[in-house]
Amino acid sequence: MDTAVDDIAEEEGGIDEDRAQNRAARSLEARWRWESLLEDGAIGRAPPPAARPAAPKMAAPVSEAEETALRRGVIRYVYLAVDMTATAARTDIRPRRLDFLCQAATRFSARFLAENPLSEIGLLVLRDGKCQALAPLGTAPATLRSCLATAAQEGPSGRTAAVAALQRAAEGLGGAPPHGSRELLMLFTSVSTCNLQDLSMEDVGRTLRERKVQVSVVSLSPEIYMLKRVCVDTFGRFDVAMNTKHFEDLLSSHLSAPACTAGQLAPKLVRMGFPKMLRPEAKKQPETCTCHLEVHGTLYVCPRCSARSCGLPSRCKICDLPLVSASVLARAFRSVVPLPAFSEGLPATSCGACLLPIHSSGRQCPSCKASFCQACDDFMHTTLRQCPSCLAHGGAARLSRE
């Protein structure tokens, strides 16, 4: 009798353990359910069960190299809006969505200014039904990073008011020069938006169209119809990320300047200055820059008013003249003329860049026919933006002509 009771108790204990494991598995599945989302074209809904594949196919990474010749702006004025409302406290992305968004925004702002040196970027934060401007246009990457860190320490709170960010961007970008593109890029995490003001989203969207401001959204949550409508009306995009890697790819696609039509930008010759570098040994005593009022070893003298600036590219604080250098202009035009996509080439023994063996089929440059490995191909299209073999052959051709 005692043996039977022990067997029954053991069976009950095993059943309880199985139930606990099933509950834990269901909880884990629900926590990461957004990773197995399926794409259904432009509708944005999951296909019926009969049409679902056995294994979900992830979206292809967004390619920055475009073979089609498009008209693009060299100078961009961009506001980056980060959603720091209550939904950013979710932990489906470790440690929180807020921390992931701040890290992604920091990396994006640094890469944006590195690849678009003539452009300017500002920072907006959505919290408590309001939109706060943390950094104006023209802020340095280090300042943007510190502003994001300070805002993240306050934590997520309140509801999202997308119309407040749209209104703030319309006001801040309305006075931007007409020869530069005006853009608002929102990093979104909410599933809804509230309007705590008398102004409707339709009115703000109309103002954005009149001021030629392009609105784009990269979201961790499903689409919001009214916000997507504003994006479409302003020639922007509303992208929903399927996972963190897809979010980074979608965000990186905004590093290149968007294609513009004839009515968006006014062609204009922009006056710029090439300042003279003032080295420490050429100065009789330490001097301060006019932009930060700090002592620096190397300064740049404005060719118009002789004011001192501490870095390039920048804008003279006295006469408002843009100060650039030849290398800055070269970096600015790399995004306008992107490197064409490489094709599947013939099997090669080694990579033309890193000289390491290529174990699979190489990627071939359409101009110089050199073969590269996949890692070097990605590096050239995302960071270098140039083919080293083409540069070497072009330099050799110039030397032979000379």
Summary of the structure (lengths in Angstrom):
residues: 402
radius of gyration: 26.3
end to end distance: 104.6
largest distance: 104.6
contacts: 1148
relative contact order: 0.10
helix: 38%
strand: 16%
